Amino acid sequence: MTSTAVALIALVVAVLALLAAAVAVLRLRAVQRNFEVLWGHPERDHDVSAVVRAEHDRISALDQRVTALGGRVDGVLDHVAAGLRHVSVVRYDAFGDMGGRLSFSAAILDDAGDGLVISSIHARGESRTYAKGVIDGRSEITLTPEERQALAAARSDKDNA
């Protein structure tokens, strides 16, 4: 009976060893997957210093590109500020009997308040169009109330039409 007990104990130890080996293999596979994610293909020889050096070089190159892009963005901002991008249109009846608000005044400005005001006055038999230059939000030519309203709305980026 002692040899049977020893065989049984050996069998239990062998089964436990087999389970421990299976757990170790599963953990090793998880570590290998993490290794592949971090360093790429497992068949290449990698060391930590090579990976860190490669990442440092990559980050340095990205830093240089970001710095270059920052300079380009600064250059574009100057062009954007000079663009005529603040617009407002005010529609109105130039003559009380016309109806339909067919006349309009439109202010078109850049960030500095430079641009123009265009007005089109619609009457029964004709339509007239006027353009007045604007510098720093002011015009040398007297503006109508509707033109002033369009100019104020464009300067405040509000559309009151």
GIBELBEL-V612113 format. One record per backbone hydrogen bond with DSSP energy under -1.0 kcal/mol. NH is the residue of the N-H (numbers start at 1). CO is the residue of the C=O. E is the energy in kcal/mol with one decimal. If there is no record, write none. Layout:
# GIBELBEL-V612113
nh:NH co:CO e:E
nh:NH co:CO e:E
This chain:
# GIBELBEL-V612113
nh:5 co:1 e:-2.3
nh:6 co:2 e:-2.5
nh:7 co:3 e:-2.1
nh:8 co:4 e:-2.4
nh:9 co:5 e:-2.6
nh:10 co:6 e:-2.5
nh:11 co:7 e:-2.2
nh:12 co:8 e:-2.3
nh:13 co:9 e:-2.6
nh:14 co:10 e:-2.4
nh:15 co:11 e:-2.5
nh:16 co:12 e:-2.6
nh:17 co:13 e:-2.4
nh:18 co:14 e:-2.3
nh:19 co:15 e:-2.4
nh:20 co:16 e:-2.4
nh:21 co:17 e:-2.2
nh:22 co:18 e:-2.1
nh:23 co:19 e:-2.3
nh:24 co:20 e:-2.2
nh:25 co:21 e:-2.3
nh:26 co:22 e:-2.2
nh:27 co:23 e:-2.3
nh:28 co:24 e:-2.3
nh:29 co:25 e:-2.2
nh:30 co:26 e:-1.8
nh:31 co:27 e:-2.3
nh:32 co:28 e:-2.5
nh:33 co:29 e:-2.3
nh:34 co:30 e:-2.1
nh:35 co:31 e:-2.4
nh:36 co:32 e:-2.5
nh:37 co:33 e:-2.2
nh:38 co:34 e:-2.3
nh:39 co:35 e:-3.1
nh:40 co:36 e:-2.1
nh:51 co:47 e:-1.9
nh:52 co:48 e:-2.7
nh:53 co:49 e:-2.4
nh:54 co:50 e:-2.4
nh:55 co:51 e:-2.4
nh:56 co:52 e:-2.5
nh:57 co:53 e:-2.4
nh:58 co:54 e:-2.2
nh:59 co:55 e:-2.6
nh:60 co:56 e:-2.4
nh:61 co:57 e:-2.3
nh:62 co:58 e:-2.1
nh:63 co:59 e:-2.4
nh:64 co:60 e:-2.1
nh:65 co:61 e:-2.1
nh:66 co:62 e:-2.6
nh:67 co:63 e:-2.3
nh:68 co:64 e:-2.3
nh:69 co:65 e:-2.6
nh:70 co:66 e:-2.3
nh:71 co:67 e:-1.7
nh:72 co:68 e:-1.8
nh:73 co:69 e:-2.6
nh:74 co:70 e:-2.1
nh:75 co:71 e:-1.7
nh:76 co:72 e:-2.1
nh:77 co:73 e:-2.2
nh:78 co:74 e:-1.1
nh:79 co:75 e:-1.1
nh:80 co:76 e:-2.6
nh:81 co:77 e:-2.3
nh:82 co:78 e:-1.2
nh:83 co:80 e:-1.1
nh:85 co:83 e:-1.5
nh:85 co:109 e:-1.0
nh:86 co:109 e:-2.5
nh:88 co:107 e:-2.0
nh:90 co:105 e:-3.0
nh:92 co:103 e:-2.5
nh:98 co:95 e:-1.8
nh:103 co:92 e:-1.6
nh:104 co:120 e:-2.0
nh:105 co:90 e:-2.2
nh:106 co:118 e:-3.4
nh:107 co:88 e:-2.6
nh:108 co:116 e:-2.8
nh:109 co:86 e:-2.8
nh:110 co:114 e:-2.3
nh:111 co:81 e:-2.1
nh:113 co:110 e:-1.6
nh:115 co:134 e:-2.6
nh:116 co:108 e:-2.2
nh:117 co:132 e:-2.7
nh:118 co:106 e:-3.0
nh:119 co:130 e:-3.1
nh:120 co:104 e:-2.8
nh:121 co:128 e:-3.3
nh:123 co:126 e:-3.1
nh:128 co:121 e:-2.5
nh:130 co:119 e:-3.3
nh:132 co:117 e:-2.8
nh:134 co:115 e:-2.5
nh:135 co:138 e:-3.1
nh:137 co:113 e:-2.6
nh:138 co:135 e:-1.6
nh:148 co:144 e:-2.6
nh:149 co:145 e:-2.2
nh:150 co:146 e:-2.4
nh:151 co:147 e:-2.5
nh:152 co:148 e:-2.7
nh:153 co:149 e:-2.3
nh:154 co:150 e:-2.3
nh:155 co:151 e:-2.3
nh:156 co:152 e:-1.6
nh:158 co:153 e:-2.9
